[in-house]
Every structure is written in structure tokens, then in C-alpha cells.
């Protein structure tokens, strides 16, 4: 196990020295941020609709996950 950790540390160390690794990492962070913001806006929209007339009962069954 110790040998595998040493090899993994060396490989990851050499990988993150290259600019491609940072580009891939930046793209992954942007994609994850995009989906987080989309989910956040959907959550806020459903919450605003639930505060309206009828409350949660007026929303469809798909809105139960935001409760």
C-alpha cells in the first residue's frame, strides 16, 4: 500500500505541473459551478411559487424534492 501511495503522489505531482492539468481543472470547476447555479435558481423559483396562493399543494409532484 505504501508503494502505491508513493507512485500516486509522484504521478499526481508531475501531472499538476503541466498547464493542461490546470486547464482541465478549471473547466471542471466551471461546469460544476454552472450546474450548481442552475440548481440554485430552480430551488429559489420553486420556493417562491410555494409561498404563493395554494402553497405546496398547488405545485406538481416534481416540486416535492425541493421541500
N, C-alpha and C positions, 0 to 999 in steps of 0.2 A: 504494500500500500504506500509505503514511504517513497518507493521509486516512482510510482505512478504520479504522486503529487509533485515530485521534483520535475518530472517530464512535463506535466501540465503547466506548472509555473513557468518553466523555460519557454514552452510554446506560446503561452499567452503573453509573456513578456516580449517576445520577438514580434508577435502579431500586433500588439498595440504601439509598436514603434513606427509602423508604416502608416502613411496617410490614408490608405484605403480603409483601414480599420476604423478610423475616426469618422470617415465619410459614411460608412455603413452604420456606425453607432448613431450618428446624427440623423440619418434617415429613419432609423428605427424609433428614435425618440420623437421625431416629428409625426410619424404615423400613429404612434401610441397616444400622443397628445391630441391629435385630430379626433380619434375615436373617443377619447375621454371627454373632450369639449362637446362633441355631438351628443353623447350620452347625458352630459350635464344639462344641456339645453332641452333635451327631451324630458328629463326629470322635472325641470322647472316649469315646462309647459303643462305637463300633467298635473303638477301640484297647483298651478294657477287655475286650471279647469276644475279641479276638485273643490276649490274654495268658492266656486260659483254656485248658482242655484242647482239644487239637486244633489250636490256633493259627490261623494264617491259612487253613489247608486246611479247617477246619470252617466257615468263613464262606462266604457265597454269592459269586457272581461280581460283584455290585454293590459289595462291600466292597473290591475291588482298588484303587479310586480313592483310598482312604484310607491305603494302604500307604506 
